[in-house]
Amino acid sequence: MNPTTTPTITDPATPAMAHHTVRANGTELHYVSAGTEGTPVLLVHGFPETWWAFHRVIPLLAERHRVFAVDLRGFGDSEAIAETTAGAGAGASATAAEDLHRLIEHLGVGPVHLLGQDIAGATVFRLAATHPEAVASLTAVEMGLAGFGLEGLADVTHGGSWHVGALAAPGIPELLLTGREREFLGGWVFPTMTAVPDAVTEADVAELARTYSRPGGWRGAAGLYRSMLTEGDGLRALAQASPLTVPVLAVGSSGGPFTAGTMSQVTGGEVRSVLLDGVGHHVALEAPGALSEAMLAFLTDVDDLAHHRDGDADTNTDAGSEARTRP
């Protein structure tokens, strides 16, 4: 079935943003759009987030770009993953990557400048590696990959976090977190993982808790964390066979150079790196201005280089044509 879209009313609190849904790859995805000019940008959230993680970033990017922010399969206002398929790879990174590919095809704006953060790492890496024609650049924010050290996040004996195993275990998120979504997010996740005081507001927590508290609201995250624990060999093989060819920006904060170190192992070219001091893990919510500034500078350079290459190609084509027709 071809993807279809249904625009909803514009969010009155953020009038520049419009909400849409599209049927693609067997599921319904919700996404937000803003901006009318410039090259397209697709923003992909991590955990415990939805598109809302970028609600302060979007207006800044939309001054110069067309911006789209998606709720991944099973997250936010995208269709929940059915309980009957939750353990069968429906929320895995490979499936999510194909969802994004279909979304880009539906939007008809590719190639896109792709940004992914946190547990979305494998999803955006897979997309850029397997569909390089759909991706103009990749910005990796506080992002790792299984097979390149991210599995250590699950090792509680060496500083890892308990929540990884809890989310990945079938049925455990519902057992432990149902009815406690707001307390989990506002009382543990964000206080533990953010560094900028008051950056994550009560309104932010309420919006995120709204969608995680719906039936099946944890299954999207559960699928990606299960992927993380099992896909290391596959991602190493993909990186060896298809290293990234697009320009890459690595943005690190509390994770230091971990993101840049990871991306340098899966990229054929150089990785531009930016480190944000005094910022915690949730960069888009904590430092939207600094993130947007770094990304806009990077995108300008990428677009300028692409423009020059297109111009050189046109010049070479014209010169060749002239040579062939000259008597």
C-alpha positions in Angstrom: 0.0 0.0 0.0 1.3 3.4 -0.9 1.8 5.8 2.1 -0.9 8.3 2.8 -0.9 11.3 5.0 -3.4 13.2 7.1 -2.4 16.6 8.3 -3.8 17.6 11.7 -4.4 21.0 13.1 -1.4 23.1 13.9 -0.3 23.0 17.5 -1.6 26.2 19.0 1.3 26.4 21.4 3.8 26.2 18.5 2.0 27.6 15.5 4.9 27.0 13.1 4.6 23.3 13.6 2.1 21.1 11.8 1.3 17.5 12.8 0.8 14.6 10.3 0.3 10.9 10.2 1.4 8.6 7.4 0.8 4.9 6.8 4.2 3.3 5.8 5.8 -0.1 6.1 2.8 -1.6 7.8 2.4 1.0 10.6 1.2 4.5 11.2 3.9 7.1 11.9 3.3 10.5 13.4 5.6 13.3 12.5 5.8 17.1 12.8 6.9 19.5 10.1 8.1 23.1 10.1 9.8 25.5 7.6 9.2 26.0 4.0 12.6 26.6 2.5 16.1 25.1 2.5 17.3 21.6 2.4 15.3 19.0 4.5 16.2 17.8 7.9 14.8 14.7 9.6 15.1 14.5 13.4 15.0 11.1 15.2 14.6 10.9 19.0 16.0 8.6 21.6 14.7 7.4 24.9 12.8 8.3 26.9 11.7 10.7 24.2 9.4 11.4 21.3 9.5 14.1 18.6 8.9 16.4 21.5 12.5 16.2 22.5 13.1 18.6 19.5 10.3 21.1 20.1 12.8 23.9 21.0 15.3 22.9 18.2 12.7 22.8 15.4 12.0 26.6 15.2 15.7 27.4 15.2 16.4 25.0 12.3 13.2 25.9 10.4 14.5 29.4 9.9 16.8 27.9 7.2 15.6 24.4 6.5 12.5 22.3 6.1 12.3 20.3 9.2 10.6 17.0 10.0 10.6 15.3 13.4 9.2 11.8 13.7 7.9 9.5 16.4 9.6 6.2 15.9 7.5 3.0 15.6 5.8 2.4 18.9 6.7 5.8 20.4 4.8 9.0 20.9 1.7 9.3 18.8 2.8 6.7 16.2 0.9 3.5 16.2 1.6 1.3 19.2 3.2 -2.1 18.6 0.7 -4.9 19.0 1.3 -7.2 21.9 1.2 -10.2 19.5 4.1 -8.9 17.5 6.1 -7.2 20.2 8.6 -10.0 20.5 9.0 -10.7 16.8 11.2 -7.8 15.8 8.5 -5.3 15.2 10.3 -2.7 17.2 13.8 -3.6 16.1 16.2 -1.1 14.6 16.2 -2.7 11.2 12.4 -2.3 11.0 12.6 1.3 12.3 15.2 2.1 9.7 12.9 0.9 6.9 10.1 2.9 8.4 12.2 6.0 8.1 13.2 5.1 4.5 9.5 4.9 3.6 8.8 8.1 5.4 11.5 9.9 3.3 10.0 8.4 0.1 6.6 9.7 1.2 7.8 13.2 1.9 9.5 13.3 -1.5 12.3 15.6 -0.2 15.3 13.3 0.0 18.2 13.2 0.4 17.7 14.5 4.0 20.1 15.7 6.6 19.5 13.1 9.3 19.9 13.6 13.0 19.7 10.7 15.5 20.4 10.5 19.2 20.7 8.0 21.9 19.2 4.6 21.3 18.1 5.6 17.8 21.8 5.2 16.8 21.4 1.8 15.1 18.3 2.9 13.3 19.9 6.0 11.7 23.2 4.2 11.0 21.3 1.4 9.2 19.4 3.9 7.2 22.5 5.9 6.1 24.5 2.7 5.4 21.8 0.9 3.4 20.1 3.9 1.7 22.9 6.4 1.2 20.9 8.0 -1.7 18.3 9.1 0.9 20.7 10.7 3.3 22.7 13.9 2.7 24.5 13.9 6.1 24.3 12.3 9.5 24.4 14.2 12.8 24.9 11.8 15.7 24.0 13.1 19.2 25.1 11.2 22.3 24.9 8.1 20.2 26.5 4.7 20.3 26.2 1.4 18.4 26.0 -2.2 19.5 29.2 -3.9 18.5 31.2 -0.8 19.2 30.8 -0.5 22.9 27.2 0.4 23.5 26.4 -2.9 25.1 28.4 -1.8 28.1 25.5 0.4 29.0 23.7 -2.7 30.1 26.5 -4.0 32.3 25.6 -2.8 35.8 28.8 -4.3 37.3 30.9 -1.8 35.3 28.8 1.4 35.6 25.9 0.4 33.3 22.3 1.2 34.0 19.6 -1.1 35.3 16.9 0.4 33.0 18.4 -1.2 29.9 17.7 -4.8 31.0 14.4 -3.8 32.5 13.2 -2.3 29.3 14.4 -5.2 27.2 12.8 -7.9 29.3 9.4 -8.9 27.9 6.6 -7.7 30.1 8.8 -6.0 32.7 8.3 -2.4 31.7 4.5 -2.8 31.9 4.9 -4.6 35.3 7.2 -2.0 36.8 6.2 1.3 35.1 2.5 1.2 34.3 0.9 4.0 36.3 4.3 5.3 37.3 5.4 6.9 34.0 5.6 10.4 35.2 7.4 9.4 38.4 9.9 7.3 36.4 10.6 10.1 33.9 10.5 13.1 36.2 11.8 11.5 39.3 14.6 9.3 38.0 15.5 9.5 34.3 15.8 13.2 33.7 17.2 14.1 37.2 19.8 11.4 36.7 20.8 12.2 33.1 20.5 15.9 32.7 23.0 18.6 33.9 21.4 21.9 32.9 19.1 23.1 35.8 15.4 23.4 34.9 16.1 22.5 31.3 13.5 19.7 31.4 10.2 21.3 32.7 7.1 19.8 34.2 5.4 20.4 30.9 8.1 18.3 29.1 7.7 15.4 31.5 3.9 15.6 31.3 4.0 15.4 27.5 6.4 12.5 27.4 4.5 10.7 30.1 1.3 11.1 28.2 2.4 8.8 25.4 4.4 6.4 27.4 1.4 5.8 29.6 -0.8 4.7 26.7 -1.5 0.9 26.2 1.7 -0.6 24.8 3.5 2.7 25.3 6.9 1.0 26.3 7.1 -1.4 23.4 8.9 0.9 21.0 11.7 1.4 23.5 11.7 -2.3 24.4 12.2 -3.3 20.8 15.2 -0.9 20.4 16.8 -2.0 23.6 16.4 -5.7 22.7 18.0 -4.9 19.4 20.9 -3.3 21.2 21.6 -6.4 23.2 21.7 -8.7 20.1 22.7 -6.9 17.0 26.4 -6.2 17.6 27.7 -8.7 15.1 25.3 -7.5 12.5 26.2 -3.9 12.8 29.9 -4.7 12.7 29.4 -6.6 9.5 27.3 -3.8 8.0 29.9 -1.2 8.9 32.6 -3.3 7.3 30.7 -3.9 4.2 29.1 -0.4 3.9 30.9 2.2 5.8 29.2 5.6 5.8 29.9 7.8 2.8 28.0 10.8 3.9 29.4 13.7 6.0 29.1 13.0 9.7 28.9 15.4 12.7 29.3 13.9 16.2 27.9 15.9 19.1 28.9 14.8 22.5 28.0 16.1 26.0 28.0 14.0 29.1 29.3 11.0 27.1 32.4 13.0 26.1 34.1 11.7 22.9 32.2 8.4 22.9 30.0 9.4 20.0 32.9 10.7 17.9 34.9 7.6 18.6 32.0 5.3 17.6 31.3 7.2 14.4 34.9 7.2 13.3 34.8 3.4 13.3 31.9 3.2 10.9 32.6 6.1 8.6 34.8 6.1 5.5 35.7 9.8 5.8 36.4 12.2 8.6 34.0 12.9 11.4 33.5 16.5 12.6 33.2 16.6 16.4 31.6 19.0 18.8 31.7 18.6 22.6 29.2 20.6 24.7 30.5 21.3 28.2 28.1 21.3 31.1 25.3 19.6 29.2 23.8 16.3 30.2 22.7 13.4 28.0 19.5 15.0 26.7 21.1 17.6 24.5 18.1 18.7 22.5 16.2 19.6 25.6 19.1 20.9 27.6 21.0 22.9 25.0 18.8 23.5 21.9 20.6 26.7 21.0 24.1 25.1 21.0 22.9 22.0 19.2 21.2 24.1 16.5 24.2 26.3 16.1 26.5 23.4 15.6 24.1 21.7 13.2 23.4 24.8 11.1 27.1 25.4 10.6 27.6 21.8 9.6 24.7 21.7 7.3 25.8 25.0 5.6 29.2 23.4 4.9 27.6 20.2 3.5 25.1 22.1 1.3 27.8 24.4 0.0 30.0 21.4 -0.9 27.1 19.7 -2.6 26.3 22.9 -4.5 29.9 23.2 -5.7 30.0 19.6 -6.8 26.8 20.0 -8.7 28.2 23.1 -10.4 31.4 21.3 -11.3 29.4 18.4 -12.7 27.3 20.8 -14.8 30.4 22.5 -16.1 32.0 19.3 -17.0 28.9 18.1 -18.8 28.6 21.4 -20.8 32.3 21.2 -21.7 32.0 17.6 -22.9 28.9 18.5 -24.9 30.7 21.4 -26.5 33.7 19.2 -27.4 31.4 16.6 -29.0 29.6 19.2 -31.1 32.5 21.4 -32.1 33.3 21.0 -35.8 
